[in-house]
Amino acid sequence: MKALVYQGPGKRAWVEKPMPQIQKPTDVIVRITRTTICGTDLHILKGDVPTVAKDRTLGHEGVGVVETVGAAVRSFKPGDSVLISCITSCGSCANCKRQLYSHCADGGWQLGHLIDGTQAEYVRIPHGDNSLHPIPAGSDEEALVMLSDILPTGLEIGVLAGQVGPGDTVAIVGAGPIGMAALLTAQFYSPARIIMADTDGNRLAVARQFGATDTVDVSEGNAVERIRALTDGVGVDVAIEAVGVPATFDVCQQIVAAGGRIANVGVHGAPVELHLENLWIQNINISMGLVNTNTTPMLMKTVQSGKIDPARLITHRFALDDIMAAYDVFGNAAREKALKVILSA
């Protein structure tokens, strides 16, 4: 089969690899029909995630059709259409019983990280019963790809961890796909104001279409002052960091109001400076983490009902064989006006 592999910082290749095989009775082999590229994949390519080995197949999102199941798999059979979760969970360890699936003793974030991922023609999914979701007939499978990772991540690590509530003022720093996912799902909880900050004017325009009440173009300078001015100098109730670089985390520290919350969603590959000398007296809560995907079933229902349409995040479509070109587009998102790309087999 063909797969997109990591070959060291700054290097990727579309190569022939052996087909995945059942290794444990709980495994499922899935034929990929649609996948995508995540900002985390770009962080891996930059060398920000040293636990990713050379020649690892990247990707942790996608939908597909079950090809083969292990002897212990009960919920799926060959031919079933499935959504692949970015988090693998056994369902029985101590952390899984706390719904802390991202820290499963035999799982967590494995795909495209510790084992071969979904940017390939076939993928092995460990603990298939707990790591796959059946796709209802007639579903928009492109939209459901957004539920593998970015929608639950934006919701769980941004909105829920940030305790967004009715009447809140929320600032999302970073209008990429994960920032947009936080924007879409924050609206479940009726904040009074959602401020989106980014350097990309096109993404800010899209953010307004998706429900942002205010936008701040960081490239124009004085972003902190301008965001605080929108709140009459008080600051925001919730600051969601959705990039993963020190500068954006610093902005969040400077714009949060007393009693507010900073929810870090971005993948950081370098240390940040934590200004405890300013924050300690402000009653600030700071959260961060890896998505557990326990909201995925609920999000599937909201998509099915039409309450949310994550397909609006898709800006480019490619054949899976054109994945190298897709990476070029996604890696130059501002120039290409790209949010999410879909790769179809």
Summary of the structure (lengths in Angstrom):
residues: 345
radius of gyration: 19.7
end to end distance: 11.8
largest distance: 61.8
contacts: 1254
relative contact order: 0.15
helix: 34%
strand: 26%
